[in-house]
Amino acid sequence: MATTPNDLAQEVEWIQRVQAGDRESFGRLVERHQRRVFSLIFHLVRRRDEVEDLAQEAFVKAFLAIRSYNFQSSFGTWLARITLNHCYDYLRRERASRVRYFWQMGEEGRKQMEARAERPPKEGREGADERLARTDLVDQLLARAPADDRIILTMKELEDLSVEEIAEILDLNVSTVKVRLHRARKRMLEDWKKYRSKGPAPRSRK
Amino acid sequence: MRCDDFRMMVEEERADAVPELLRAHLEKCAACRSYAEDWGRVSEAFRAAAADPLPEPTFGFTDRLLRRLASPPGAERAAREFVERVGRRVAFATMLLATLTLLALGLPTSGPVREPASADLMAQADQASNSNGIVFADDTWVSQTGNPHRPIPQAGPSEK
């Protein structure tokens, strides 16, 4: 990512070249931002096997839209917004196909899947397993959260973005982000409590 | 301050740096204390998940991406997408039309709204005449009362 004034100036030059039709300069932008894009996608979708394809599609979208980039926000923020929208579409599609798949399952398969989902989060194990258990818990909590909550929680808790950065990416004001974040956390904790006491609640709410 | 405000503070504060005001509230409010404990556990899980090694782009990622951008060109891609979109609509319309045609063919050919055809009228007339009596081959017929009738002979040329 561009951090020093020199980096920024160079980035602006690359962007202007891409806007003029130079694809090679886009390759330089990709190399500078790919780690951030990969990280955001991985934290949002939580699937390693999908990250590269999604990243490529997000970069293609960015390339096709780069003429509309007007330097109002940083290129990183603009790219994060495109990536986020792409992941949002993916999550909705993926969730819809999962529901269809569940309905297509036979009685036996459905019972097995329900039993697996009802298994409580693997907590209380020691050593290296402890970290895996925590990651597993996060996976489950995010998988059960509505897409909007999942996005805002991922950006704050996993990407470690500030409220101001999230506000810029989501094009919201800071106080709205704070309120949404608090509501998302509250909903997640309530869901977790229910999950621990009764088993899984309906998974998809959006 | 309401419990919700304290809970927002809980989410933003580190466990080892809780302000006095919040600490005092947590001591007397069991619900907020439970919320703080739950949040502590979940945020710890998030920290562990954030430390997961990130997937790296595989060798040649940028080159593959640039090749993809080079072909097909944007206009051609847009045209192909247009054809795909329109094609889907045409296929859908054809299916709909075929379904409607099949339904129309499957419906009964006569109904209360259809006017009877001339063949139907003739059949009805025959039926009506037959219901009044039985007609024999020599054109005599027996009415329902049982009296035989003979047709009136046609007037021929007068005999001289």
Interface residues (C-beta under 8 A of the other chain):
Chain A: R23 E24 F26 G27 V30 E31 Q34 R35 F38 S39 F42 H43 R48 V51 E52 A55 Q56 F59 V60 F63 L64 R131 R134 T135 L137 V138 D139 L141 L153 E157 L158 E159 D160 K178 L181 H182 R185 K186 M188 L189 W192 K193
Chain B: D4 R7 M8 E11 Y35 D38 W39 V42 S43 E44 A45 F46 A48 A49 A50 A51 D52 L54 P55 E56 P57 T58 F61 T62 D63 R64 L65 L66 R68 L69 A70 G74
